[in-house]
Amino acid sequence: MLESRFQSNLRMELLGLFPGCIILKNDEQQCQGFPDLLILYQNKWAALECKKSPREPFQPNQEYYLELLDDMSYASVIFPENKEEVLDELQRAFSVRRSACVLVR
């Protein structure tokens, strides 16, 4: 499968999983190595680098930006073989996290 077709199908799946999300396609000419997609959902965001296979090499700066953005929120490389795992992680990252409350009497 071509990366462009995988990315197009992924965008449709993301819109189904996260209704109302905004998906931005990043321009490699603006910032070399920045992940392909930025997903904005409610008050959270994530970045995904799309690859057609796990054997695809990284371009300059891709690993740097993935690590940086993952430290800030959530970022990952996604390809057909790990798609379900990454989408599960993304659902957890976008879930509402409740803080622990301690009842003091």
SVG drawing of the C-alpha trace seen along z (x, -y; Angstrom):
<svg xmlns="http://www.w3.org/2000/svg" viewBox="-18 -27 37 33">
<polyline fill="none" stroke="black" stroke-width="0.4" points="0.0,0.0 1.3,-3.5 1.9,-5.8 -0.5,-8.3 -3.3,-5.8 -2.6,-4.5 -2.6,-8.1 -5.9,-8.9 -7.5,-5.8 -6.0,-6.6 -7.5,-10.1 -11.0,-8.7 -10.5,-6.3 -9.3,-9.0 -12.4,-11.1 -14.6,-8.2 -12.8,-7.4 -12.6,-11.1 -15.7,-12.9 -15.0,-16.6 -11.2,-16.2 -9.2,-18.4 -6.4,-16.7 -3.7,-18.9 -1.3,-17.7 2.1,-19.1 4.2,-20.6 7.7,-19.1 9.0,-22.2 8.1,-24.2 9.8,-22.0 11.8,-19.1 11.2,-15.9 8.0,-17.1 5.4,-14.3 2.9,-14.0 -0.3,-14.6 -1.3,-16.7 -4.5,-15.6 -6.4,-18.1 -9.2,-16.6 -11.0,-18.5 -8.2,-19.9 -5.5,-17.4 -3.3,-16.8 -1.1,-14.2 1.3,-13.8 1.6,-10.8 4.4,-10.0 2.9,-7.7 5.0,-5.1 4.0,-2.4 6.0,0.2 8.1,0.7 11.2,0.9 10.8,-2.6 13.8,-4.8 13.5,-7.9 14.2,-11.2 16.5,-13.8 15.0,-15.1 12.0,-12.7 13.2,-10.8 14.1,-14.1 10.6,-15.5 8.8,-12.3 10.7,-12.1 10.2,-15.8 6.5,-15.8 5.9,-12.5 7.4,-14.1 5.0,-17.0 1.8,-15.0 1.7,-12.0 3.6,-11.2 4.3,-7.9 5.2,-6.3 2.2,-4.5 2.2,-1.9 -0.3,0.8 1.3,3.5 1.1,1.4 -2.0,-0.7 -4.3,1.0 -1.7,0.7 -1.1,-3.0 -4.8,-3.8 -5.4,-2.1 -2.6,-4.2 -4.1,-7.3 -7.5,-6.6 -5.9,-6.3 -4.0,-9.5 -7.2,-11.3 -9.2,-9.9 -10.3,-12.1 -8.0,-11.4 -9.5,-11.7 -7.3,-12.9 -7.2,-10.8 -9.2,-12.2 -8.6,-11.6 -11.5,-12.0 -10.3,-13.4 -12.5,-13.1"/>
</svg>
